[in-house]
Amino acid sequence: MNASSLKEQYLRKFKTQPGFIAALDQSGGSTPKALKAYGIKEGAWSNDEEMFNLVHEMRARIISSHPFNGDRIIGAILFEGTMDKDIKGEPSADYLWNEKRVVPFLKVDKGLVEEKDGVQLMKPIPGLAALLEKANAKHIFGTKERSFIKQANPVGIKAIVSQQFELAAQISAAGLVPIIEPEVDIHSPEKAKAEDLLKAGILEELNKLPSGQLVMLKITLPEKPGHYAECVKHPNVLKVVALSGGYSLKEGNERLRHNPGVIASFSRALLDGLTIQQSDAEYNAGLDSTIQSIYEASEKLN
């Protein structure tokens, strides 16, 4: 199958099928925490390669498990190391689509710089063009890039939005769909105000996009119900998805229900309660229950 035909299938899935995105893209900084939550203590590996092999086994177990499939999960965001490895003898992105009918995305950001003006911008991404070329070769549909907002600072939030949309333009030009992720700190005392500034900035940039150029937005579940409704309806937005951002599964699902048209892209909340010590039956039952709860919360009133 040629690349354009495959991307049309990916696009059709996103436009027509209910479901949510699984975020399986923890990077080096957050990997030890993810492994600890999975029941693997720090010290179980002696170098980064061993650590990433362990996390790949953790992700491969999730993706290859019976409940993880395209009936309820429409996309999955991968870390570059996962994209470069195989699952059951098949390249990870191909396995996701061919065996599970789940659309593959790639995290491309390299982490955050120090806080300035109440936000953390993304670090420069050296070799981005080559990474996007590799993503296309490996049948990736889109990318994800995260920055972080701590305060309702107009200067900082404007810088975040500008950086995100500049990077999105590069990604779109490479033939991939960018997921713009300006996360707002759930503990910020100015969270609602920051979300007002963020939405205004996003809409301003969306209105400058050429007709037909699609982006996705990944946002923190907002304080005001339906806060991103204008973004959901915007012709240049393929999907608005929400991160769990430290909310529990229960609270994340509850907040999601108050935002019609927004679907989940949970990471920690999706993996909550899954451990390496569980039998496959226990593991699959726990994962199935979590997937169903997120699916139902994502599909409210949509």
C-alpha positions in Angstrom: 0.0 0.0 0.0 1.4 3.4 -0.9 1.9 6.1 1.8 -0.9 8.4 0.7 -3.5 5.6 0.6 -2.4 4.6 4.1 -2.7 8.2 5.4 -6.2 8.4 3.9 -7.1 5.3 5.9 -5.7 6.9 9.1 -7.6 10.1 8.4 -10.8 8.3 7.7 -10.5 6.4 11.0 -10.1 9.7 12.9 -12.9 11.4 11.2 -15.5 8.6 11.4 -14.7 6.3 14.4 -15.3 6.9 18.1 -12.5 6.2 20.5 -9.5 7.9 22.2 -5.7 8.1 22.0 -3.4 6.1 24.2 -0.3 8.2 25.1 2.6 5.7 25.4 5.4 8.2 25.0 7.2 8.7 28.3 10.7 9.8 27.5 14.0 9.5 29.5 13.0 11.9 32.3 9.7 10.2 33.1 10.6 6.6 32.3 11.9 5.6 35.8 8.6 6.9 37.3 6.6 4.9 34.8 8.6 1.7 35.5 8.3 2.2 39.2 4.5 2.5 38.9 4.6 -0.7 36.8 6.4 -2.5 39.7 10.0 -2.3 38.4 12.2 -0.5 41.0 15.1 1.8 40.1 18.2 -0.2 40.2 16.7 -3.0 38.1 18.7 -1.7 35.2 22.4 -0.6 34.9 22.2 1.8 32.0 19.8 3.7 29.8 19.7 0.9 27.1 18.5 -1.6 29.7 16.0 0.9 31.1 14.6 1.6 27.6 14.4 -2.2 26.9 12.4 -2.6 30.1 10.0 0.2 29.1 9.7 -1.2 25.6 8.6 -4.6 27.1 6.1 -2.7 29.2 4.7 -0.9 26.2 4.7 -4.0 24.0 2.7 -5.8 26.7 0.1 -3.1 26.6 -0.1 -2.8 22.8 -0.2 -6.6 22.2 -2.8 -7.3 24.9 -6.2 -8.3 23.8 -8.2 -5.3 25.1 -5.9 -2.8 23.3 -7.3 -2.5 19.8 -8.9 -0.2 17.3 -12.5 -0.8 18.5 -12.0 1.8 21.3 -8.5 3.2 20.8 -8.1 5.1 17.6 -4.5 6.3 18.0 -1.3 5.7 20.1 1.5 8.2 20.7 5.0 6.5 20.6 8.4 7.5 21.9 11.1 7.4 19.2 12.7 4.4 20.9 9.4 2.5 20.6 9.0 3.4 16.9 12.5 2.1 16.2 11.8 -1.3 17.9 9.5 -4.2 16.9 6.5 -5.8 18.6 6.1 -9.5 17.9 8.5 -9.3 15.0 6.9 -6.3 13.3 7.9 -2.6 13.4 5.9 -1.0 16.2 3.9 1.4 14.0 3.1 -1.3 11.5 2.0 -3.6 14.3 -0.3 -1.0 15.7 -2.1 -0.5 12.4 -1.9 -3.9 10.7 -2.7 -6.0 13.8 -4.7 -3.5 16.0 -6.1 -0.9 13.6 -4.7 1.9 15.8 -3.2 5.0 14.1 0.5 5.6 15.1 1.8 9.0 16.3 5.3 10.0 17.3 6.5 12.3 20.2 9.1 14.6 18.6 9.9 17.2 21.3 13.1 16.9 23.3 11.8 18.2 26.6 11.6 21.7 28.1 13.8 24.6 28.8 13.9 26.4 32.2 10.8 28.4 33.2 10.6 32.0 31.9 7.6 34.3 31.9 5.6 31.6 33.7 6.0 28.9 31.0 8.5 26.3 29.8 9.1 26.4 26.0 10.3 23.3 24.1 14.1 22.8 23.7 15.4 23.0 20.2 14.9 19.8 18.2 18.1 19.1 16.3 17.7 16.7 13.4 14.0 17.4 13.2 13.9 17.1 9.4 15.6 13.7 9.5 13.3 12.5 12.3 10.2 13.5 10.3 11.6 11.7 7.2 12.1 8.6 9.3 8.6 8.9 10.8 7.1 9.0 7.3 9.2 6.0 6.3 7.9 4.1 9.3 4.2 4.9 8.5 3.6 7.4 11.3 0.5 9.6 10.8 1.3 12.6 13.1 3.5 14.0 15.8 3.2 15.3 19.3 5.1 18.2 20.9 4.6 19.4 24.5 5.2 22.6 26.2 4.1 23.7 29.7 2.2 26.6 31.2 2.5 27.4 34.9 1.1 30.9 35.2 -1.4 33.2 33.4 1.4 35.3 31.9 0.3 36.8 28.5 3.9 37.1 27.3 4.8 33.5 28.2 1.6 32.1 26.7 2.0 34.0 23.5 5.5 32.6 23.2 4.2 29.1 23.8 1.5 29.4 21.2 3.9 30.9 18.6 6.5 28.2 19.1 3.9 25.5 18.9 2.4 26.7 15.6 5.8 27.4 14.0 6.8 23.8 14.7 3.4 22.6 13.5 4.0 24.3 10.2 7.2 22.4 9.7 5.5 19.1 10.6 2.6 19.8 8.2 5.1 20.6 5.4 6.6 17.2 6.0 3.2 15.6 5.4 2.4 14.7 9.0 -0.4 15.9 11.3 0.9 17.8 14.3 -0.6 17.4 17.8 0.0 20.8 19.5 0.2 20.3 23.2 0.5 23.4 25.4 -0.2 21.7 28.8 -1.5 23.9 31.6 -0.3 22.9 35.1 -3.3 21.5 37.0 -1.9 22.9 40.2 -1.6 26.5 38.9 -3.6 28.9 41.0 -4.3 30.8 37.8 -5.3 27.8 35.7 -8.7 29.2 34.5 -7.1 32.5 33.5 -4.2 30.8 31.7 -6.8 28.7 29.8 -8.6 31.8 28.7 -5.3 33.3 27.4 -4.3 30.0 25.8 -7.6 29.6 23.9 -7.5 33.1 22.6 -4.0 32.6 21.3 -4.8 29.2 19.7 -7.9 30.5 17.9 -5.8 33.5 16.5 -3.3 31.1 15.1 -5.9 28.6 13.8 -7.6 31.4 11.9 -4.3 32.0 10.0 -3.9 28.4 8.8 -4.5 27.7 5.1 -7.7 25.9 4.2 -7.3 22.1 4.5 -4.2 22.2 6.8 -5.1 20.0 9.7 -3.8 20.1 13.2 -4.8 18.5 16.5 -4.8 20.1 19.9 -3.9 18.3 23.1 -5.1 20.3 26.1 -5.3 20.0 29.9 -8.9 19.3 31.0 -10.2 22.8 31.6 -11.8 24.5 34.5 -14.8 25.7 32.5 -17.0 23.0 30.9 -16.9 23.2 27.1 -14.1 25.7 27.2 -12.5 24.5 23.9 -15.8 24.1 22.0 -14.7 26.7 19.4 -11.5 24.7 18.8 -13.5 21.5 18.5 -15.6 23.0 15.7 -12.8 24.8 13.9 -12.4 23.5 10.3 -8.6 23.2 10.7 -8.8 21.0 13.8 -9.0 17.3 13.2 -9.5 16.5 16.9 -9.2 18.1 20.3 -7.8 15.6 22.8 -7.2 15.9 26.5 -4.2 14.8 28.7 -4.8 13.4 32.2 -2.1 15.8 33.5 -1.9 14.2 36.9 -5.7 13.9 37.5 -6.8 10.5 38.6 -8.6 8.3 36.2 -11.9 9.0 37.9 -11.5 12.8 37.9 -10.0 12.8 34.4 -13.1 10.9 33.1 -15.4 13.1 35.0 -13.9 16.3 33.6 -13.9 14.8 30.1 -17.6 14.2 30.3 -18.1 18.0 30.6 -16.3 18.7 27.4 -18.3 17.5 24.4 -16.3 16.7 21.3 -13.0 16.3 23.3 -11.6 12.8 23.5 -8.9 11.5 25.9 -5.2 11.1 25.3 -4.3 9.7 28.7 -1.0 8.3 29.8 -0.7 7.8 33.5 -4.4 7.4 34.0 -4.5 4.7 31.3 -1.7 2.7 32.9 -2.9 3.1 36.5 -3.0 -0.1 38.4 -1.1 -2.2 35.8 2.0 -4.1 37.1 4.5 -6.5 35.8 3.6 -8.9 38.7 0.0 -9.4 37.4 -1.0 -12.5 35.5 -2.1 -11.9 31.9 -5.7 -12.5 33.0 -5.5 -9.9 35.8 -3.6 -7.4 33.6 -6.0 -7.7 30.7 -9.1 -7.4 33.0 -7.7 -4.2 34.6 -6.7 -2.7 31.2 -10.1 -3.6 29.7 -11.9 -1.9 32.5 -9.8 1.3 32.2 -10.1 1.4 28.4 -13.8 1.1 28.6 -14.2 3.9 31.2 -12.0 6.2 29.1 -13.9 5.3 25.9 -17.3 6.0 27.5 -16.1 9.4 28.9 -14.6 10.3 25.5 -17.7 9.5 23.6 -20.3 11.4 25.7 -22.5 13.6 23.6 -20.1 13.5 20.6 
